[in-house]
Amino acid sequence: MAPPREAEAKPPLNASPPLAKPCRLSQCSPGQSVRVVALDAEEESLRKLLTLGILPGTQLHLERKTPSFLCKIGRAQLALDEELAFCVQVV
């Protein structure tokens, strides 16, 4: 006879999901929607990203990765080269 099983602990219904580990936009797959958490760039690249409206808290959708990274922010579409996409940390 097998010993009685203890009740398995279930997370509460209102428990928030674990925080995702940040990664680079250049590591994301096309079709992913992500949120910008940080910009890791030198002054010139940082200025370009901010001018394009890419700043922490911004939600974006990665449409494709080649020939450039095509991102959709709201109704706007932006193309980034690989160097700029690498500077953007997302979750």
FENSUL-V107384 format. One record per residue. N is the residue number from 1. RES is the residue in one letter. OMEGA is omega as a letter, one per 20 degrees, with the letter a starting at -180 (999 if undefined). Layout:
n & res & omega
N & RES & OMEGA
N & RES & OMEGA
//
This chain:
n & res & omega
1 & M & a
2 & A & r
3 & P & a
4 & P & a
5 & R & r
6 & E & r
7 & A & r
8 & E & r
9 & A & r
10 & K & r
11 & P & r
12 & P & a
13 & L & a
14 & N & r
15 & A & r
16 & S & r
17 & P & r
18 & P & a
19 & L & r
20 & A & r
21 & K & r
22 & P & r
23 & C & r
24 & R & r
25 & L & a
26 & S & r
27 & Q & a
28 & C & r
29 & S & r
30 & P & a
31 & G & a
32 & Q & r
33 & S & a
34 & V & r
35 & R & r
36 & V & r
37 & V & a
38 & A & r
39 & L & a
40 & D & a
41 & A & r
42 & E & a
43 & E & a
44 & E & r
45 & S & r
46 & L & r
47 & R & r
48 & K & a
49 & L & r
50 & L & r
51 & T & r
52 & L & r
53 & G & r
54 & I & a
55 & L & a
56 & P & a
57 & G & a
58 & T & r
59 & Q & r
60 & L & a
61 & H & r
62 & L & a
63 & E & a
64 & R & a
65 & K & a
66 & T & i
67 & P & r
68 & S & r
69 & F & a
70 & L & a
71 & C & r
72 & K & r
73 & I & a
74 & G & r
75 & R & a
76 & A & r
77 & Q & a
78 & L & r
79 & A & r
80 & L & r
81 & D & a
82 & E & a
83 & E & r
84 & L & r
85 & A & r
86 & F & a
87 & C & a
88 & V & r
89 & Q & a
90 & V & r
91 & V & 999
//
